[in-house]
Amino acid sequence: MRLTKLKTILIAARPNQWIKNLIIFTAIVFSGQLFSMPLFLKSTFAFIIFCLLSSVSYILNDVVDYQYDRKHPIKKLRPVASGKLSIPDATFVVFILSLVALILSLFFSIPFFILSLVFLLLHFFYSLYSSNFIFIHRGWS
């Protein structure tokens, strides 16, 4: 895979949005255990998994909404809407990132795997079905 394609995939994954996943660290920050190395490493591992899962959500949403995004003045510049990342390639990335994130979450714990799976399923449901309902605003994604 060419470096430009990897860069395009990274842009589609929206790493600038990963900052939201820092909320995972709130428990160890407010419990005063931020410098507990085992807890910090577990939190970092969970942060990475949720960055992968949120990227799945962003890319999947771009695939589902690409026809609308192509007409939007800003969203048309996104990799899927602009055609820099093809629908089949983006779908493959969604599959691979989902698989990697879920496998990694199994190494964390079974409850964390279930939480990750539910998170992923909710985002799949939103992108594929509920985003079409009138009460959910498309501009939020």
N, CA, C and O atoms as CSV, one atom per row, in Angstrom:
chain,resi,resn,atom,element,x,y,z
A,1,MET,N,N,0.855,-1.178,0.000
A,1,MET,CA,C,0.000,0.000,0.000
A,1,MET,C,C,0.898,1.237,0.000
A,1,MET,O,O,1.858,1.322,0.765
A,2,ARG,N,N,0.584,2.152,-0.833
A,2,ARG,CA,C,1.392,3.376,-0.937
A,2,ARG,C,C,1.213,4.257,0.296
A,2,ARG,O,O,0.196,4.210,0.987
A,3,LEU,N,N,2.243,5.060,0.539
A,3,LEU,CA,C,2.233,5.964,1.673
A,3,LEU,C,C,1.079,6.958,1.579
A,3,LEU,O,O,0.478,7.308,2.595
A,4,THR,N,N,0.765,7.417,0.360
A,4,THR,CA,C,-0.327,8.380,0.198
A,4,THR,C,C,-1.673,7.751,0.576
A,4,THR,O,O,-2.549,8.424,1.122
A,5,LYS,N,N,-1.829,6.445,0.278
A,5,LYS,CA,C,-3.075,5.782,0.631
A,5,LYS,C,C,-3.200,5.642,2.151
A,5,LYS,O,O,-4.279,5.820,2.715
A,6,LEU,N,N,-2.083,5.320,2.801
A,6,LEU,CA,C,-2.094,5.240,4.269
A,6,LEU,C,C,-2.410,6.603,4.884
A,6,LEU,O,O,-3.144,6.693,5.868
A,7,LYS,N,N,-1.855,7.648,4.303
A,7,LYS,CA,C,-2.136,9.002,4.791
A,7,LYS,C,C,-3.620,9.328,4.598
A,7,LYS,O,O,-4.245,9.931,5.470
A,8,THR,N,N,-4.172,8.932,3.466
A,8,THR,CA,C,-5.595,9.166,3.192
A,8,THR,C,C,-6.469,8.413,4.195
A,8,THR,O,O,-7.461,8.950,4.687
A,9,ILE,N,N,-6.100,7.176,4.494
A,9,ILE,CA,C,-6.847,6.390,5.484
A,9,ILE,C,C,-6.758,7.048,6.855
A,9,ILE,O,O,-7.748,7.120,7.582
A,10,LEU,N,N,-5.570,7.527,7.203
A,10,LEU,CA,C,-5.407,8.207,8.495
A,10,LEU,C,C,-6.268,9.468,8.568
A,10,LEU,O,O,-6.866,9.752,9.605
A,11,ILE,N,N,-6.330,10.209,7.492
A,11,ILE,CA,C,-7.178,11.408,7.459
A,11,ILE,C,C,-8.647,11.013,7.625
A,11,ILE,O,O,-9.391,11.671,8.353
A,12,ALA,N,N,-9.062,9.936,6.948
A,12,ALA,CA,C,-10.442,9.461,7.059
A,12,ALA,C,C,-10.754,8.990,8.473
A,12,ALA,O,O,-11.900,9.065,8.916
A,13,ALA,N,N,-9.732,8.502,9.186
A,13,ALA,CA,C,-9.922,8.015,10.554
A,13,ALA,C,C,-10.123,9.156,11.555
A,13,ALA,O,O,-10.516,8.919,12.698
A,14,ARG,N,N,-9.860,10.361,11.139
A,14,ARG,CA,C,-10.047,11.580,11.929
A,14,ARG,C,C,-9.352,11.557,13.289
A,14,ARG,O,O,-10.013,11.622,14.325
A,15,PRO,N,N,-8.022,11.466,13.289
A,15,PRO,CA,C,-7.310,11.440,14.573
A,15,PRO,C,C,-7.519,12.691,15.420
A,15,PRO,O,O,-7.354,12.649,16.639
A,16,ASN,N,N,-7.881,13.802,14.781
A,16,ASN,CA,C,-8.164,15.015,15.560
A,16,ASN,C,C,-9.377,14.826,16.478
A,16,ASN,O,O,-9.545,15.575,17.440
A,17,GLN,N,N,-10.215,13.839,16.190
A,17,GLN,CA,C,-11.383,13.565,17.028
A,17,GLN,C,C,-11.058,12.609,18.183
A,17,GLN,O,O,-11.865,12.448,19.099
A,18,TRP,N,N,-9.890,11.981,18.143
A,18,TRP,CA,C,-9.521,11.007,19.167
A,18,TRP,C,C,-9.399,11.634,20.549
A,18,TRP,O,O,-9.472,10.935,21.559
A,19,ILE,N,N,-9.216,12.933,20.594
A,19,ILE,CA,C,-9.071,13.616,21.884
A,19,ILE,C,C,-10.279,13.343,22.794
A,19,ILE,O,O,-10.153,13.338,24.019
A,20,LYS,N,N,-11.427,13.119,22.191
A,20,LYS,CA,C,-12.639,12.817,22.967
A,20,LYS,C,C,-12.474,11.548,23.790
A,20,LYS,O,O,-13.091,11.396,24.844
A,21,ASN,N,N,-11.638,10.637,23.302
A,21,ASN,CA,C,-11.440,9.371,23.992
A,21,ASN,C,C,-10.568,9.501,25.238
A,21,ASN,O,O,-10.422,8.541,25.994
A,22,LEU,N,N,-9.993,10.671,25.453
A,22,LEU,CA,C,-9.210,10.898,26.667
A,22,LEU,C,C,-10.075,10.782,27.924
A,22,LEU,O,O,-9.553,10.688,29.034
A,23,ILE,N,N,-11.383,10.789,27.748
A,23,ILE,CA,C,-12.286,10.632,28.884
A,23,ILE,C,C,-12.020,9.317,29.617
A,23,ILE,O,O,-12.362,9.178,30.791
A,24,ILE,N,N,-11.421,8.372,28.936
A,24,ILE,CA,C,-11.078,7.088,29.550
A,24,ILE,C,C,-10.151,7.284,30.742
A,24,ILE,O,O,-10.173,6.484,31.678
A,25,PHE,N,N,-9.346,8.326,30.721
A,25,PHE,CA,C,-8.383,8.562,31.789
A,25,PHE,C,C,-9.000,9.251,33.012
A,25,PHE,O,O,-8.327,9.393,34.033
A,26,THR,N,N,-10.244,9.675,32.934
A,26,THR,CA,C,-10.826,10.424,34.057
A,26,THR,C,C,-10.866,9.624,35.355
A,26,THR,O,O,-10.662,10.186,36.431
A,27,ALA,N,N,-11.124,8.338,35.271
A,27,ALA,CA,C,-11.208,7.528,36.495
A,27,ALA,C,C,-9.879,7.514,37.241
A,27,ALA,O,O,-9.846,7.679,38.460
A,28,ILE,N,N,-8.773,7.314,36.504
A,28,ILE,CA,C,-7.491,7.263,37.215
A,28,ILE,C,C,-6.991,8.659,37.605
A,28,ILE,O,O,-6.223,8.801,38.556
A,29,VAL,N,N,-7.427,9.678,36.875
A,29,VAL,CA,C,-7.046,11.046,37.250
A,29,VAL,C,C,-7.739,11.435,38.550
A,29,VAL,O,O,-7.087,11.894,39.488
A,30,PHE,N,N,-9.063,11.251,38.611
A,30,PHE,CA,C,-9.817,11.701,39.783
A,30,PHE,C,C,-9.691,10.770,40.982
A,30,PHE,O,O,-10.059,11.144,42.096
A,31,SER,N,N,-9.178,9.567,40.768
A,31,SER,CA,C,-8.918,8.682,41.905
A,31,SER,C,C,-7.487,8.853,42.412
A,31,SER,O,O,-7.075,8.197,43.369
A,32,GLY,N,N,-6.734,9.744,41.758
A,32,GLY,CA,C,-5.364,10.017,42.182
A,32,GLY,C,C,-4.392,8.913,41.812
A,32,GLY,O,O,-3.325,8.800,42.416
A,33,GLN,N,N,-4.745,8.097,40.828
A,33,GLN,CA,C,-3.894,6.970,40.462
A,33,GLN,C,C,-3.315,7.103,39.052
A,33,GLN,O,O,-2.982,6.106,38.411
A,34,LEU,N,N,-3.203,8.327,38.585
A,34,LEU,CA,C,-2.681,8.557,37.242
A,34,LEU,C,C,-1.269,8.005,37.078
A,34,LEU,O,O,-0.895,7.567,35.990
A,35,PHE,N,N,-0.488,8.025,38.150
A,35,PHE,CA,C,0.899,7.581,38.055
A,35,PHE,C,C,1.089,6.126,38.468
A,35,PHE,O,O,2.213,5.662,38.660
A,36,SER,N,N,-0.026,5.417,38.601
A,36,SER,CA,C,0.048,3.974,38.805
A,36,SER,C,C,0.262,3.346,37.428
A,36,SER,O,O,-0.636,3.337,36.586
A,37,MET,N,N,1.468,2.822,37.220
A,37,MET,CA,C,1.824,2.343,35.887
A,37,MET,C,C,0.871,1.265,35.355
A,37,MET,O,O,0.491,1.345,34.187
A,38,PRO,N,N,0.465,0.262,36.145
A,38,PRO,CA,C,-0.468,-0.742,35.586
A,38,PRO,C,C,-1.796,-0.120,35.142
A,38,PRO,O,O,-2.322,-0.469,34.085
A,39,LEU,N,N,-2.335,0.796,35.944
A,39,LEU,CA,C,-3.604,1.436,35.573
A,39,LEU,C,C,-3.427,2.379,34.393
A,39,LEU,O,O,-4.298,2.472,33.528
A,40,PHE,N,N,-2.303,3.075,34.360
A,40,PHE,CA,C,-2.032,3.968,33.237
A,40,PHE,C,C,-1.905,3.181,31.933
A,40,PHE,O,O,-2.420,3.608,30.900
A,41,LEU,N,N,-1.224,2.038,31.977
A,41,LEU,CA,C,-1.068,1.215,30.772
A,41,LEU,C,C,-2.404,0.629,30.326
A,41,LEU,O,O,-2.692,0.577,29.130
A,42,LYS,N,N,-3.220,0.189,31.282
A,42,LYS,CA,C,-4.551,-0.326,30.931
A,42,LYS,C,C,-5.402,0.769,30.305
A,42,LYS,O,O,-6.090,0.533,29.311
A,43,SER,N,N,-5.357,1.959,30.879
A,43,SER,CA,C,-6.131,3.079,30.342
A,43,SER,C,C,-5.641,3.468,28.948
A,43,SER,O,O,-6.443,3.786,28.071
A,44,THR,N,N,-4.338,3.441,28.751
A,44,THR,CA,C,-3.772,3.755,27.442
A,44,THR,C,C,-4.205,2.717,26.409
A,44,THR,O,O,-4.549,3.066,25.280
A,45,PHE,N,N,-4.187,1.445,26.795
A,45,PHE,CA,C,-4.627,0.371,25.915
A,45,PHE,C,C,-6.099,0.568,25.541
A,45,PHE,O,O,-6.475,0.426,24.377
A,46,ALA,N,N,-6.931,0.897,26.543
A,46,ALA,CA,C,-8.352,1.149,26.286
A,46,ALA,C,C,-8.536,2.373,25.382
A,46,ALA,O,O,-9.397,2.373,24.502
A,47,PHE,N,N,-7.730,3.409,25.599
A,47,PHE,CA,C,-7.772,4.611,24.759
A,47,PHE,C,C,-7.487,4.260,23.300
A,47,PHE,O,O,-8.195,4.720,22.404
A,48,ILE,N,N,-6.469,3.460,23.060
A,48,ILE,CA,C,-6.115,3.061,21.696
A,48,ILE,C,C,-7.255,2.277,21.050
A,48,ILE,O,O,-7.596,2.508,19.890
A,49,ILE,N,N,-7.833,1.360,21.798
A,49,ILE,CA,C,-8.949,0.567,21.258
A,49,ILE,C,C,-10.122,1.477,20.892
A,49,ILE,O,O,-10.730,1.313,19.834
A,50,PHE,N,N,-10.437,2.425,21.758
A,50,PHE,CA,C,-11.568,3.312,21.455
A,50,PHE,C,C,-11.244,4.300,20.334
A,50,PHE,O,O,-12.155,4.768,19.652
A,51,CYS,N,N,-9.984,4.623,20.133
A,51,CYS,CA,C,-9.608,5.428,18.964
A,51,CYS,C,C,-9.872,4.636,17.687
A,51,CYS,O,O,-10.383,5.179,16.708
A,52,LEU,N,N,-9.523,3.354,17.702
A,52,LEU,CA,C,-9.810,2.502,16.544
A,52,LEU,C,C,-11.313,2.401,16.308
A,52,LEU,O,O,-11.783,2.526,15.177
A,53,LEU,N,N,-12.063,2.172,17.389
A,53,LEU,CA,C,-13.518,2.026,17.256
A,53,LEU,C,C,-14.180,3.314,16.773
A,53,LEU,O,O,-15.092,3.270,15.948
A,54,SER,N,N,-13.733,4.445,17.275
A,54,SER,CA,C,-14.339,5.706,16.818
A,54,SER,C,C,-13.975,5.974,15.359
A,54,SER,O,O,-14.780,6.538,14.617
A,55,SER,N,N,-12.782,5.581,14.943
A,55,SER,CA,C,-12.406,5.729,13.532
A,55,SER,C,C,-13.270,4.856,12.634
A,55,SER,O,O,-13.639,5.258,11.531
A,56,VAL,N,N,-13.590,3.658,13.113
A,56,VAL,CA,C,-14.523,2.797,12.376
A,56,VAL,C,C,-15.839,3.539,12.164
A,56,VAL,O,O,-16.394,3.547,11.065
A,57,SER,N,N,-16.316,4.150,13.216
A,57,SER,CA,C,-17.582,4.872,13.134
A,57,SER,C,C,-17.518,6.019,12.130
A,57,SER,O,O,-18.443,6.198,11.337
A,58,TYR,N,N,-16.439,6.793,12.156
A,58,TYR,CA,C,-16.301,7.922,11.239
A,58,TYR,C,C,-16.231,7.458,9.787
A,58,TYR,O,O,-16.894,8.021,8.916
A,59,ILE,N,N,-15.433,6.439,9.534
A,59,ILE,CA,C,-15.265,5.965,8.152
A,59,ILE,C,C,-16.552,5.322,7.650
A,59,ILE,O,O,-16.957,5.543,6.509
A,60,LEU,N,N,-17.198,4.522,8.507
A,60,LEU,CA,C,-18.473,3.912,8.114
A,60,LEU,C,C,-19.505,4.985,7.792
A,60,LEU,O,O,-20.221,4.878,6.796
A,61,ASN,N,N,-19.586,6.000,8.612
A,61,ASN,CA,C,-20.526,7.086,8.369
A,61,ASN,C,C,-20.212,7.806,7.056
A,61,ASN,O,O,-21.119,8.206,6.326
A,62,ASP,N,N,-18.920,7.965,6.766
A,62,ASP,CA,C,-18.530,8.582,5.493
A,62,ASP,C,C,-18.947,7.724,4.304
A,62,ASP,O,O,-19.360,8.250,3.270
A,63,VAL,N,N,-18.842,6.407,4.449
A,63,VAL,CA,C,-19.253,5.501,3.367
A,63,VAL,C,C,-20.760,5.599,3.146
A,63,VAL,O,O,-21.224,5.713,2.011
A,64,VAL,N,N,-21.509,5.553,4.229
A,64,VAL,CA,C,-22.975,5.578,4.129
A,64,VAL,C,C,-23.473,6.916,3.595
A,64,VAL,O,O,-24.432,6.960,2.824
A,65,ASP,N,N,-22.829,8.004,4.001
A,65,ASP,CA,C,-23.299,9.349,3.644
A,65,ASP,C,C,-22.541,9.988,2.485
A,65,ASP,O,O,-22.688,11.187,2.248
A,66,TYR,N,N,-21.739,9.223,1.762
A,66,TYR,CA,C,-20.866,9.856,0.759
A,66,TYR,C,C,-21.647,10.648,-0.280
A,66,TYR,O,O,-21.161,11.674,-0.756
A,67,GLN,N,N,-22.851,10.196,-0.646
A,67,GLN,CA,C,-23.623,10.935,-1.655
A,67,GLN,C,C,-24.048,12.305,-1.141
A,67,GLN,O,O,-24.075,13.279,-1.894
A,68,TYR,N,N,-24.379,12.373,0.142
A,68,TYR,CA,C,-24.758,13.662,0.736
A,68,TYR,C,C,-23.517,14.522,0.964
A,68,TYR,O,O,-23.530,15.732,0.735
A,69,ASP,N,N,-22.440,13.871,1.422
A,69,ASP,CA,C,-21.217,14.613,1.722
A,69,ASP,C,C,-20.593,15.226,0.471
A,69,ASP,O,O,-19.965,16.282,0.553
A,70,ARG,N,N,-20.754,14.582,-0.683
A,70,ARG,CA,C,-20.197,15.131,-1.932
A,70,ARG,C,C,-20.807,16.479,-2.276
A,70,ARG,O,O,-20.183,17.280,-2.971
A,71,LYS,N,N,-22.021,16.742,-1.798
A,71,LYS,CA,C,-22.722,17.996,-2.100
A,71,LYS,C,C,-22.477,19.060,-1.029
A,71,LYS,O,O,-22.837,20.223,-1.215
A,72,HIS,N,N,-21.871,18.669,0.083
A,72,HIS,CA,C,-21.642,19.581,1.203
A,72,HIS,C,C,-20.355,20.378,0.962
A,72,HIS,O,O,-19.352,19.811,0.531
A,73,PRO,N,N,-20.376,21.696,1.238
A,73,PRO,CA,C,-19.198,22.527,0.927
A,73,PRO,C,C,-17.923,22.125,1.670
A,73,PRO,O,O,-16.828,22.327,1.144
A,74,ILE,N,N,-18.031,21.568,2.861
A,74,ILE,CA,C,-16.846,21.175,3.631
A,74,ILE,C,C,-16.636,19.666,3.592
A,74,ILE,O,O,-15.518,19.194,3.382
A,75,LYS,N,N,-17.712,18.913,3.793
A,75,LYS,CA,C,-17.594,17.452,3.841
A,75,LYS,C,C,-17.156,16.847,2.510
A,75,LYS,O,O,-16.653,15.724,2.479
A,76,LYS,N,N,-17.340,17.576,1.416
A,76,LYS,CA,C,-16.937,17.063,0.111
A,76,LYS,C,C,-15.420,16.885,0.008
A,76,LYS,O,O,-14.930,16.221,-0.905
A,77,LEU,N,N,-14.687,17.476,0.941
A,77,LEU,CA,C,-13.230,17.362,0.951
A,77,LEU,C,C,-12.744,16.114,1.700
A,77,LEU,O,O,-11.560,15.782,1.638
A,78,ARG,N,N,-13.636,15.428,2.397
A,78,ARG,CA,C,-13.257,14.209,3.114
A,78,ARG,C,C,-12.826,13.137,2.109
A,78,ARG,O,O,-13.288,13.133,0.969
A,79,PRO,N,N,-11.945,12.233,2.530
A,79,PRO,CA,C,-11.398,11.239,1.592
A,79,PRO,C,C,-12.426,10.405,0.831
A,79,PRO,O,O,-12.253,10.178,-0.366
A,80,VAL,N,N,-13.474,9.950,1.479
A,80,VAL,CA,C,-14.463,9.109,0.793
A,80,VAL,C,C,-15.302,9.964,-0.161
A,80,VAL,O,O,-15.504,9.587,-1.315
A,81,ALA,N,N,-15.782,11.094,0.310
A,81,ALA,CA,C,-16.626,11.955,-0.525
A,81,ALA,C,C,-15.860,12.496,-1.730
A,81,ALA,O,O,-16.430,12.664,-2.808
A,82,SER,N,N,-14.581,12.765,-1.549
A,82,SER,CA,C,-13.784,13.318,-2.649
A,82,SER,C,C,-13.304,12.243,-3.622
A,82,SER,O,O,-12.814,12.558,-4.706
A,83,GLY,N,N,-13.444,10.981,-3.239
A,83,GLY,CA,C,-13.000,9.893,-4.101
A,83,GLY,C,C,-11.550,9.493,-3.889
A,83,GLY,O,O,-11.063,8.584,-4.561
A,84,LYS,N,N,-10.843,10.155,-2.965
A,84,LYS,CA,C,-9.452,9.789,-2.677
A,84,LYS,C,C,-9.366,8.410,-2.015
A,84,LYS,O,O,-8.366,7.702,-2.144
A,85,LEU,N,N,-10.427,8.051,-1.313
A,85,LEU,CA,C,-10.527,6.721,-0.704
A,85,LEU,C,C,-11.799,6.087,-1.252
A,85,LEU,O,O,-12.904,6.563,-0.991
A,86,SER,N,N,-11.634,5.020,-2.007
A,86,SER,CA,C,-12.792,4.388,-2.651
A,86,SER,C,C,-13.706,3.728,-1.618
A,86,SER,O,O,-13.281,3.410,-0.507
A,87,ILE,N,N,-14.960,3.530,-2.000
A,87,ILE,CA,C,-15.927,2.865,-1.123
A,87,ILE,C,C,-15.440,1.459,-0.751
A,87,ILE,O,O,-15.488,1.103,0.426
A,88,PRO,N,N,-14.970,0.642,-1.714
A,88,PRO,CA,C,-14.470,-0.683,-1.321
A,88,PRO,C,C,-13.275,-0.616,-0.362
A,88,PRO,O,O,-13.193,-1.398,0.585
A,89,ASP,N,N,-12.357,0.311,-0.608
A,89,ASP,CA,C,-11.208,0.447,0.290
A,89,ASP,C,C,-11.648,0.908,1.679
A,89,ASP,O,O,-11.162,0.389,2.684
A,90,ALA,N,N,-12.552,1.867,1.743
A,90,ALA,CA,C,-13.046,2.356,3.029
A,90,ALA,C,C,-13.798,1.255,3.779
A,90,ALA,O,O,-13.664,1.129,4.996
A,91,THR,N,N,-14.578,0.469,3.062
A,91,THR,CA,C,-15.304,-0.646,3.675
A,91,THR,C,C,-14.329,-1.681,4.216
A,91,THR,O,O,-14.541,-2.231,5.297
A,92,PHE,N,N,-13.267,-1.947,3.474
A,92,PHE,CA,C,-12.235,-2.874,3.937
A,92,PHE,C,C,-11.558,-2.345,5.202
A,92,PHE,O,O,-11.303,-3.110,6.132
A,93,VAL,N,N,-11.271,-1.062,5.245
A,93,VAL,CA,C,-10.668,-0.444,6.428
A,93,VAL,C,C,-11.605,-0.578,7.626
A,93,VAL,O,O,-11.161,-0.885,8.733
A,94,VAL,N,N,-12.897,-0.350,7.407
A,94,VAL,CA,C,-13.889,-0.513,8.484
A,94,VAL,C,C,-13.835,-1.938,9.023
A,94,VAL,O,O,-13.826,-2.152,10.235
A,95,PHE,N,N,-13.799,-2.903,8.120
A,95,PHE,CA,C,-13.750,-4.310,8.533
A,95,PHE,C,C,-12.477,-4.618,9.331
A,95,PHE,O,O,-12.546,-5.210,10.408
A,96,ILE,N,N,-11.326,-4.219,8.806
A,96,ILE,CA,C,-10.049,-4.516,9.456
A,96,ILE,C,C,-9.940,-3.811,10.809
A,96,ILE,O,O,-9.550,-4.434,11.796
A,97,LEU,N,N,-10.277,-2.532,10.867
A,97,LEU,CA,C,-10.198,-1.805,12.140
A,97,LEU,C,C,-11.156,-2.388,13.170
A,97,LEU,O,O,-10.817,-2.478,14.350
A,98,SER,N,N,-12.345,-2.784,12.735
A,98,SER,CA,C,-13.312,-3.406,13.649
A,98,SER,C,C,-12.744,-4.703,14.212
A,98,SER,O,O,-12.804,-4.949,15.417
A,99,LEU,N,N,-12.198,-5.520,13.335
A,99,LEU,CA,C,-11.637,-6.799,13.731
A,99,LEU,C,C,-10.465,-6.618,14.698
A,99,LEU,O,O,-10.398,-7.286,15.730
A,100,VAL,N,N,-9.556,-5.725,14.365
A,100,VAL,CA,C,-8.398,-5.469,15.223
A,100,VAL,C,C,-8.835,-4.947,16.588
A,100,VAL,O,O,-8.354,-5.422,17.617
A,101,ALA,N,N,-9.746,-3.970,16.601
A,101,ALA,CA,C,-10.204,-3.394,17.866
A,101,ALA,C,C,-10.893,-4.440,18.739
A,101,ALA,O,O,-10.672,-4.483,19.949
A,102,LEU,N,N,-11.721,-5.279,18.133
A,102,LEU,CA,C,-12.422,-6.294,18.928
A,102,LEU,C,C,-11.462,-7.374,19.433
A,102,LEU,O,O,-11.611,-7.845,20.561
A,103,ILE,N,N,-10.500,-7.765,18.635
A,103,ILE,CA,C,-9.510,-8.748,19.090
A,103,ILE,C,C,-8.673,-8.164,20.230
A,103,ILE,O,O,-8.424,-8.837,21.231
A,104,LEU,N,N,-8.241,-6.914,20.075
A,104,LEU,CA,C,-7.482,-6.270,21.149
A,104,LEU,C,C,-8.305,-6.152,22.430
A,104,LEU,O,O,-7.781,-6.320,23.531
A,105,SER,N,N,-9.589,-5.865,22.280
A,105,SER,CA,C,-10.444,-5.728,23.465
A,105,SER,C,C,-10.609,-7.060,24.194
A,105,SER,O,O,-10.828,-7.078,25.405
A,106,LEU,N,N,-10.508,-8.168,23.469
A,106,LEU,CA,C,-10.544,-9.490,24.111
A,106,LEU,C,C,-9.334,-9.698,25.012
A,106,LEU,O,O,-9.439,-10.354,26.049
A,107,PHE,N,N,-8.186,-9.146,24.626
A,107,PHE,CA,C,-6.993,-9.242,25.468
A,107,PHE,C,C,-7.125,-8.407,26.737
A,107,PHE,O,O,-6.457,-8.674,27.736
A,108,PHE,N,N,-7.971,-7.420,26.694
A,108,PHE,CA,C,-8.192,-6.553,27.855
A,108,PHE,C,C,-9.021,-7.296,28.890
A,108,PHE,O,O,-8.558,-7.564,29.999
A,109,SER,N,N,-10.265,-7.628,28.513
A,109,SER,CA,C,-11.148,-8.425,29.365
A,109,SER,C,C,-12.432,-8.720,28.592
A,109,SER,O,O,-12.740,-8.053,27.605
A,110,ILE,N,N,-13.165,-9.709,29.045
A,110,ILE,CA,C,-14.439,-10.047,28.412
A,110,ILE,C,C,-15.447,-8.901,28.576
A,110,ILE,O,O,-16.106,-8.542,27.601
A,111,PRO,N,N,-15.591,-8.316,29.771
A,111,PRO,CA,C,-16.519,-7.176,29.879
A,111,PRO,C,C,-16.136,-6.007,28.962
A,111,PRO,O,O,-17.006,-5.352,28.388
A,112,PHE,N,N,-14.830,-5.754,28.830
A,112,PHE,CA,C,-14.402,-4.674,27.940
A,112,PHE,C,C,-14.691,-5.030,26.484
A,112,PHE,O,O,-15.061,-4.161,25.696
A,113,PHE,N,N,-14.528,-6.288,26.129
A,113,PHE,CA,C,-14.888,-6.745,24.783
A,113,PHE,C,C,-16.370,-6.506,24.520
A,113,PHE,O,O,-16.745,-6.006,23.458
A,114,ILE,N,N,-17.213,-6.863,25.488
A,114,ILE,CA,C,-18.664,-6.671,25.325
A,114,ILE,C,C,-18.990,-5.186,25.178
A,114,ILE,O,O,-19.803,-4.805,24.336
A,115,LEU,N,N,-18.355,-4.352,26.000
A,115,LEU,CA,C,-18.550,-2.901,25.899
A,115,LEU,C,C,-18.119,-2.396,24.522
A,115,LEU,O,O,-18.815,-1.585,23.911
A,116,SER,N,N,-16.984,-2.869,24.038
A,116,SER,CA,C,-16.488,-2.461,22.722
A,116,SER,C,C,-17.430,-2.919,21.613
A,116,SER,O,O,-17.706,-2.177,20.671
A,117,LEU,N,N,-17.915,-4.142,21.738
A,117,LEU,CA,C,-18.839,-4.674,20.734
A,117,LEU,C,C,-20.145,-3.884,20.716
A,117,LEU,O,O,-20.666,-3.569,19.646
A,118,VAL,N,N,-20.670,-3.569,21.881
A,118,VAL,CA,C,-21.907,-2.774,21.959
A,118,VAL,C,C,-21.674,-1.386,21.372
A,118,VAL,O,O,-22.510,-0.883,20.621
A,119,PHE,N,N,-20.546,-0.765,21.708
A,119,PHE,CA,C,-20.188,0.538,21.147
A,119,PHE,C,C,-20.177,0.482,19.617
A,119,PHE,O,O,-20.742,1.341,18.940
A,120,LEU,N,N,-19.519,-0.550,19.098
A,120,LEU,CA,C,-19.419,-0.720,17.646
A,120,LEU,C,C,-20.789,-0.960,17.020
A,120,LEU,O,O,-21.114,-0.360,15.996
A,121,LEU,N,N,-21.586,-1.822,17.618
A,121,LEU,CA,C,-22.920,-2.127,17.085
A,121,LEU,C,C,-23.828,-0.902,17.104
A,121,LEU,O,O,-24.605,-0.687,16.173
A,122,LEU,N,N,-23.732,-0.106,18.155
A,122,LEU,CA,C,-24.529,1.131,18.211
A,122,LEU,C,C,-24.151,2.079,17.072
A,122,LEU,O,O,-25.017,2.703,16.459
A,123,HIS,N,N,-22.860,2.180,16.799
A,123,HIS,CA,C,-22.426,3.057,15.712
A,123,HIS,C,C,-22.822,2.497,14.347
A,123,HIS,O,O,-23.180,3.255,13.445
A,124,PHE,N,N,-22.759,1.188,14.193
A,124,PHE,CA,C,-23.226,0.577,12.943
A,124,PHE,C,C,-24.720,0.830,12.771
A,124,PHE,O,O,-25.176,1.192,11.687
A,125,PHE,N,N,-25.477,0.637,13.849
A,125,PHE,CA,C,-26.918,0.877,13.792
A,125,PHE,C,C,-27.205,2.334,13.437
A,125,PHE,O,O,-28.059,2.614,12.596
A,126,TYR,N,N,-26.493,3.259,14.076
A,126,TYR,CA,C,-26.705,4.676,13.783
A,126,TYR,C,C,-26.418,4.968,12.310
A,126,TYR,O,O,-27.242,5.570,11.621
A,127,SER,N,N,-25.253,4.542,11.831
A,127,SER,CA,C,-24.853,4.867,10.462
A,127,SER,C,C,-25.748,4.220,9.422
A,127,SER,O,O,-26.053,4.829,8.396
A,128,LEU,N,N,-26.170,2.988,9.678
A,128,LEU,CA,C,-26.916,2.250,8.658
A,128,LEU,C,C,-28.427,2.457,8.728
A,128,LEU,O,O,-29.111,2.342,7.711
A,129,TYR,N,N,-28.954,2.762,9.912
A,129,TYR,CA,C,-30.409,2.834,10.039
A,129,TYR,C,C,-30.927,4.137,10.643
A,129,TYR,O,O,-31.705,4.848,10.006
A,130,SER,N,N,-30.509,4.449,11.845
A,130,SER,CA,C,-31.167,5.549,12.545
A,130,SER,C,C,-30.802,6.926,12.013
A,130,SER,O,O,-31.522,7.889,12.276
A,131,SER,N,N,-29.698,7.048,11.269
A,131,SER,CA,C,-29.366,8.376,10.732
A,131,SER,C,C,-30.372,8.815,9.678
A,131,SER,O,O,-30.396,9.982,9.285
A,132,ASN,N,N,-31.205,7.881,9.220
A,132,ASN,CA,C,-32.229,8.228,8.235
A,132,ASN,C,C,-33.494,8.788,8.867
A,132,ASN,O,O,-34.345,9.342,8.171
A,133,PHE,N,N,-33.625,8.646,10.204
A,133,PHE,CA,C,-34.803,9.163,10.871
A,133,PHE,C,C,-34.711,10.682,10.975
A,133,PHE,O,O,-33.627,11.239,11.150
A,134,ILE,N,N,-35.826,11.322,10.868
A,134,ILE,CA,C,-35.868,12.785,10.835
A,134,ILE,C,C,-35.403,13.412,12.146
A,134,ILE,O,O,-34.884,14.529,12.134
A,135,PHE,N,N,-35.575,12.725,13.275
A,135,PHE,CA,C,-35.234,13.326,14.555
A,135,PHE,C,C,-33.739,13.315,14.853
A,135,PHE,O,O,-33.306,13.928,15.829
A,136,ILE,N,N,-32.951,12.640,14.045
A,136,ILE,CA,C,-31.501,12.629,14.232
A,136,ILE,C,C,-30.893,13.507,13.139
A,136,ILE,O,O,-31.039,13.226,11.949
A,137,HIS,N,N,-30.228,14.544,13.547
A,137,HIS,CA,C,-29.690,15.547,12.632
A,137,HIS,C,C,-28.407,15.047,11.989
A,137,HIS,O,O,-27.484,14.655,12.703
A,138,ARG,N,N,-28.319,15.046,10.664
A,138,ARG,CA,C,-27.139,14.570,9.958
A,138,ARG,C,C,-25.923,15.445,10.205
A,138,ARG,O,O,-24.800,14.966,10.048
A,139,GLY,N,N,-26.091,16.681,10.575
A,139,GLY,CA,C,-24.979,17.582,10.765
A,139,GLY,C,C,-24.148,17.268,11.992
A,139,GLY,O,O,-23.086,17.863,12.174
A,140,TRP,N,N,-24.591,16.361,12.834
A,140,TRP,CA,C,-23.858,16.054,14.064
A,140,TRP,C,C,-22.678,15.138,13.836
A,140,TRP,O,O,-21.799,15.073,14.695
A,141,SER,N,N,-22.612,14.437,12.739
A,141,SER,CA,C,-21.526,13.459,12.555
A,141,SER,C,C,-20.256,14.079,12.060
A,141,SER,O,O,-19.264,13.378,11.861
